[in-house]
Amino acid sequence: MADVLVLTEQDVASLLDIDELLVSLADAFRELSAGAASVPPRTAAHAADGLLGVMPVHLPSSPLAAKLVTVFPGNHERGARSHQALIALFDERDGTPIALLDGTWITAIRTGAAAAVAAEALARRDAHVLAILGAGVQGHSHLRVFPRIRRFDEIRIASRTRAHAEALAAEHPAARVVASFEEAVRGADVVCCCTDAREPILRADWLAPGTHVSAVGGSFGPELDPETIRAGRVFVEWRGAVTNAPPAGAHELQGLDPETVTEVGEVLAGTSPGRTTDTEITVYKSTGHAVEDAAAARLVLARARQTGAGQTVKL
């Protein structure tokens, strides 16, 4: 019988240090691009109103991990979460189950943190105006993390529900609500798309030269228009975002030549260039990746063992 450490959402939120997470995610991206991680493409079982995704992964010197995540966008209308997740950890030496973590908090914060790691590498050094499109879970995650990688003098918040935008803007002194996505984007240096849209919410002709675009939504459809993809240099967590159909791959990147996109880990490792000019538009298109969950989970497990957090049960 295995002794399994169980960590609740409250446990995970209290144990995961965001600054440490940014470092761990950068390491994980480098490991992924170097071929050191074992990560099959995400698979999903589809229900009438959502899906159940399965994401197994092994990073060097980390437990084996598998995340189960459900995505049900209609939950918002019932006041429930659209994304809910569990992460199981196993000893990499013999496969023994060692921990079961709430994965909902990790999914939320690691997505914004991974986007921030990409933005740190790709946005202009003088970027000072941030636009966040969407005021749900990912809007909150991005507002929490992005100010850690740049000092933004102005943060524009736009949402299809103004009350949500107002609630989010109240969380940061530099944030203010604007009336539309277009108003948020025009003149911004960094644009974060954080919606559950099923069709593009961003138009390329709104973008100023030198903008960095980050898109983490789009589970059920494209968040970016084709012109934005054509106008920018595209960066991804993995080239499988191009070669795999959704939900493993990105809607916006289907049909592209995978050699035309660059992995963030390659930029961080110095094996491929990132931004090359101050006028270049850079586009980070995320599909979410299991190495991000593993990078977060290994930090949580290490801190839990140090502090004695959680409860141990026998299976």
C-alpha positions as CSV (number, residue, x, y, z in Angstrom):
1,M,0.0,0.0,0.0
2,A,1.4,3.4,-1.0
3,D,1.5,6.4,1.2
4,V,0.1,9.2,-0.9
5,L,0.3,12.9,0.0
6,V,-2.9,14.8,-0.8
7,L,-2.7,18.5,-1.3
8,T,-5.8,20.7,-1.6
9,E,-6.2,23.8,-3.7
10,Q,-5.5,25.9,-0.6
11,D,-2.4,23.9,0.1
12,V,-1.1,24.3,-3.4
13,A,-1.8,28.1,-3.5
14,S,0.0,28.6,-0.3
15,L,3.0,26.5,-1.3
16,L,3.7,27.6,-4.8
17,D,6.0,30.7,-5.0
18,I,5.4,32.5,-8.3
19,D,9.0,33.8,-8.7
20,E,10.3,30.3,-8.2
21,L,7.7,29.1,-10.7
22,L,9.0,31.5,-13.4
23,V,12.5,30.1,-13.0
24,S,11.2,26.5,-13.0
25,L,9.2,27.1,-16.1
26,A,12.1,28.5,-18.0
27,D,14.1,25.4,-17.0
28,A,11.3,23.2,-18.2
29,F,11.0,24.9,-21.6
30,R,14.8,24.5,-22.1
31,E,14.5,20.8,-21.2
32,L,11.6,20.3,-23.5
33,S,13.3,21.9,-26.5
34,A,16.5,19.9,-25.8
35,G,14.6,16.7,-26.0
36,A,15.1,15.8,-22.3
37,A,11.4,15.5,-21.5
38,S,9.1,12.6,-22.2
39,V,5.7,14.2,-23.2
40,P,3.2,12.5,-25.5
41,P,0.6,14.9,-27.0
42,R,-2.4,15.6,-24.9
43,T,-5.5,13.6,-25.7
44,A,-9.1,14.3,-24.8
45,A,-12.4,12.6,-24.4
46,H,-15.3,14.8,-25.5
47,A,-18.6,15.2,-23.8
48,A,-21.6,17.1,-25.1
49,D,-20.5,20.4,-23.4
50,G,-16.8,20.0,-22.8
51,L,-13.8,17.7,-22.7
52,L,-11.6,15.7,-20.4
53,G,-7.9,16.1,-21.2
54,V,-5.1,13.8,-20.2
55,M,-1.5,15.1,-20.0
56,P,1.3,12.7,-18.9
57,V,4.9,13.9,-18.6
58,H,8.3,13.2,-17.2
59,L,11.0,15.9,-16.7
60,P,14.5,15.0,-15.6
61,S,14.9,14.7,-11.8
62,S,11.2,15.1,-11.3
63,P,8.4,12.7,-10.4
64,L,6.3,11.2,-13.2
65,A,3.2,13.3,-13.5
66,A,-0.2,13.1,-15.1
67,K,-2.8,15.9,-15.2
68,L,-6.5,15.3,-15.7
69,V,-8.2,18.5,-16.7
70,T,-11.8,19.2,-17.7
71,V,-12.8,22.2,-19.8
72,F,-16.5,23.1,-19.8
73,P,-17.0,26.7,-20.9
74,G,-20.7,26.7,-20.1
75,N,-19.9,26.4,-16.4
76,H,-19.4,30.2,-16.3
77,E,-23.1,30.7,-16.8
78,R,-23.7,28.5,-13.7
79,G,-21.1,30.4,-11.6
80,A,-18.7,27.4,-11.7
81,R,-15.2,27.1,-13.1
82,S,-14.6,26.2,-16.7
83,H,-11.3,24.4,-16.0
84,Q,-10.9,21.9,-13.2
85,A,-8.0,19.6,-12.7
86,L,-6.1,17.0,-10.7
87,I,-2.4,16.1,-10.9
88,A,-1.1,12.7,-9.9
89,L,2.6,12.2,-9.1
90,F,4.6,8.9,-9.2
91,D,8.1,8.0,-8.1
92,E,10.2,8.1,-11.2
93,R,12.3,5.2,-10.0
94,D,9.7,2.6,-9.5
95,G,6.3,4.1,-10.4
96,T,4.9,4.2,-6.9
97,P,2.1,6.8,-6.4
98,I,3.4,9.6,-4.1
99,A,1.0,12.5,-4.3
100,L,-2.3,13.8,-5.5
101,L,-2.6,17.6,-6.0
102,D,-5.4,19.9,-6.9
103,G,-4.5,21.0,-10.4
104,T,-7.0,23.8,-10.9
105,W,-4.8,26.5,-9.2
106,I,-1.7,25.2,-10.9
107,T,-3.4,25.2,-14.3
108,A,-4.4,28.8,-13.8
109,I,-1.2,30.3,-12.5
110,R,1.3,28.2,-14.7
111,T,-0.5,29.4,-17.8
112,G,0.0,33.0,-17.0
113,A,3.5,32.4,-15.7
114,A,4.5,30.5,-18.9
115,A,3.2,33.4,-21.0
116,A,5.2,35.8,-18.8
117,V,8.4,33.7,-19.3
118,A,7.8,34.0,-23.1
119,A,7.1,37.7,-22.8
120,E,10.3,38.3,-20.8
121,A,12.3,36.8,-23.6
122,L,10.3,38.3,-26.5
123,A,8.8,41.7,-25.6
124,R,10.7,44.9,-26.2
125,R,12.8,45.9,-23.2
126,D,11.0,49.3,-23.1
127,A,7.5,47.8,-23.1
128,H,5.4,49.8,-20.7
129,V,1.7,49.5,-21.8
130,L,0.0,46.1,-21.2
131,A,-3.4,45.1,-22.5
132,I,-5.3,42.2,-21.0
133,L,-8.2,40.9,-23.1
134,G,-10.5,38.9,-20.9
135,A,-11.2,39.2,-17.1
136,G,-11.7,35.6,-16.1
137,V,-9.3,33.2,-14.5
138,Q,-6.5,33.8,-17.0
139,G,-7.0,37.6,-16.9
140,H,-6.4,37.4,-13.1
141,S,-3.4,35.1,-13.6
142,H,-1.8,37.4,-16.2
143,L,-2.4,40.5,-14.1
144,R,-0.8,38.8,-11.1
145,V,2.3,37.6,-13.1
146,F,3.1,40.0,-15.9
147,P,4.1,43.0,-13.7
148,R,6.9,40.7,-12.4
149,I,8.7,40.7,-15.8
150,R,8.3,44.4,-16.7
151,R,7.3,47.6,-15.1
152,F,4.0,48.5,-16.8
153,D,3.0,52.1,-16.3
154,E,-0.4,51.5,-17.9
155,I,-2.5,48.3,-17.8
156,R,-5.6,48.2,-19.9
157,I,-8.4,45.7,-19.1
158,A,-11.1,44.8,-21.5
159,S,-13.8,42.2,-21.1
160,R,-17.1,41.3,-22.8
161,T,-18.5,41.8,-19.2
162,R,-17.6,45.2,-17.9
163,A,-18.3,44.3,-14.3
164,H,-15.6,41.5,-14.6
165,A,-13.2,44.0,-16.0
166,E,-13.8,46.5,-13.2
167,A,-13.2,43.8,-10.6
168,L,-10.0,42.8,-12.2
169,A,-8.7,46.4,-12.7
170,A,-9.3,47.0,-9.0
171,E,-6.5,44.5,-8.2
172,H,-3.6,46.7,-9.6
173,P,-3.0,50.4,-9.2
174,A,-1.9,50.8,-12.8
175,A,-4.9,49.0,-14.3
176,R,-7.9,50.7,-15.8
177,V,-11.0,49.5,-17.7
178,V,-11.4,50.3,-21.4
179,A,-14.5,49.9,-23.5
180,S,-13.4,47.5,-26.1
181,F,-10.7,45.0,-27.1
182,E,-9.7,47.4,-29.9
183,E,-9.2,50.3,-27.5
184,A,-7.1,48.1,-25.3
185,V,-4.9,46.9,-28.1
186,R,-4.2,50.1,-30.0
187,G,-0.9,51.5,-28.9
188,A,-0.2,48.7,-26.4
189,D,3.3,47.2,-26.2
190,V,2.2,43.8,-24.9
191,V,-1.2,42.3,-25.6
192,C,-2.5,39.2,-23.7
193,C,-5.5,37.3,-25.1
194,C,-7.1,35.4,-22.2
195,T,-10.5,34.5,-23.4
196,D,-12.6,31.4,-24.1
197,A,-13.5,32.8,-27.6
198,R,-14.3,30.5,-30.4
199,E,-13.5,33.0,-33.1
200,P,-10.8,35.7,-33.3
201,I,-11.0,38.6,-30.8
202,L,-7.9,40.4,-32.1
203,R,-7.2,42.0,-35.5
204,A,-3.7,42.5,-36.9
205,D,-4.5,46.1,-38.0
206,W,-4.9,47.1,-34.4
207,L,-1.3,46.2,-33.6
208,A,1.5,48.8,-33.5
209,P,5.0,47.8,-34.8
210,G,7.0,46.0,-32.1
211,T,4.0,44.6,-30.2
212,H,4.3,41.3,-28.4
213,V,1.1,39.3,-28.6
214,S,0.4,36.5,-26.1
215,A,-2.6,34.2,-26.7
216,V,-3.4,31.4,-24.2
217,G,-7.1,30.8,-25.0
218,G,-8.7,29.1,-27.9
219,S,-9.6,25.6,-26.6
220,F,-12.6,25.4,-28.9
221,G,-11.6,27.9,-31.6
222,P,-9.1,30.5,-32.8
223,E,-8.4,33.5,-30.6
224,L,-6.1,35.2,-33.1
225,D,-7.0,36.2,-36.7
226,P,-4.9,34.7,-39.6
227,E,-3.4,38.1,-40.4
228,T,-1.8,38.4,-36.9
229,I,-0.2,35.0,-37.4
230,R,1.1,36.1,-40.9
231,A,2.3,39.5,-39.6
232,G,4.3,38.2,-36.7
233,R,7.1,35.7,-35.8
234,V,5.4,32.9,-34.0
235,F,6.7,31.3,-30.9
236,V,5.3,28.2,-29.2
237,E,5.9,25.8,-26.3
238,W,6.4,23.0,-28.7
239,R,6.2,22.5,-32.5
240,G,3.5,19.9,-31.9
241,A,1.2,22.9,-31.6
242,V,1.5,23.1,-35.4
243,T,1.6,19.4,-36.3
244,N,-1.1,18.1,-34.0
245,A,-4.8,18.8,-34.3
246,P,-6.6,20.5,-31.4
247,P,-6.8,20.0,-28.5
248,A,-3.1,19.1,-28.5
249,G,-2.4,21.7,-31.2
250,A,-3.5,25.3,-31.8
251,H,-6.4,26.2,-34.0
252,E,-4.5,29.2,-35.3
253,L,-1.4,27.2,-36.3
254,Q,-3.0,24.4,-38.3
255,G,-1.4,24.1,-41.8
256,L,1.7,26.1,-41.0
257,D,5.2,24.7,-41.7
258,P,6.5,23.7,-38.2
259,E,9.9,25.0,-39.2
260,T,8.5,28.5,-39.4
261,V,7.7,28.6,-35.6
262,T,10.3,28.8,-32.8
263,E,10.1,27.1,-29.4
264,V,10.4,29.4,-26.4
265,G,12.9,26.9,-24.9
266,E,15.2,27.4,-27.9
267,V,15.2,31.1,-27.4
268,L,15.9,30.7,-23.7
269,A,18.8,28.3,-24.5
270,G,20.2,30.6,-27.1
271,T,19.9,28.1,-29.9
272,S,17.4,30.2,-31.8
273,P,16.8,33.9,-32.0
274,G,14.0,35.7,-30.3
275,R,13.0,39.2,-31.1
276,T,15.4,40.6,-33.7
277,T,14.2,44.2,-34.1
278,D,12.2,46.7,-32.1
279,T,9.5,46.9,-34.8
280,E,9.0,43.2,-35.2
281,I,5.7,41.7,-34.0
282,T,6.2,38.6,-31.9
283,V,3.4,36.2,-31.2
284,Y,3.4,33.6,-28.5
285,K,0.7,31.0,-29.0
286,S,0.2,28.7,-26.1
287,T,-1.7,25.4,-26.1
288,G,-0.8,24.7,-22.5
289,H,1.8,22.0,-22.0
290,A,2.4,19.2,-19.5
291,V,5.9,20.3,-18.7
292,E,4.4,23.5,-17.1
293,D,2.3,21.3,-14.8
294,A,5.3,19.2,-13.9
295,A,7.5,22.3,-13.2
296,A,4.8,23.6,-10.9
297,A,4.1,20.3,-9.2
298,R,7.7,19.6,-8.4
299,L,8.0,22.9,-6.6
300,V,4.8,22.3,-4.6
301,L,5.8,18.8,-3.6
302,A,9.3,19.9,-2.5
303,R,7.8,22.7,-0.4
304,A,5.1,20.4,1.1
305,R,7.8,18.0,2.2
306,Q,9.7,20.8,3.8
307,T,6.7,22.3,5.7
308,G,4.7,19.1,6.4
309,A,1.7,20.4,4.5
310,G,-1.1,18.2,3.3
311,Q,-2.5,14.9,4.5
312,T,-1.1,11.4,3.8
313,V,-3.5,8.6,2.9
314,K,-2.8,4.9,2.2
315,L,-4.0,3.5,-1.2
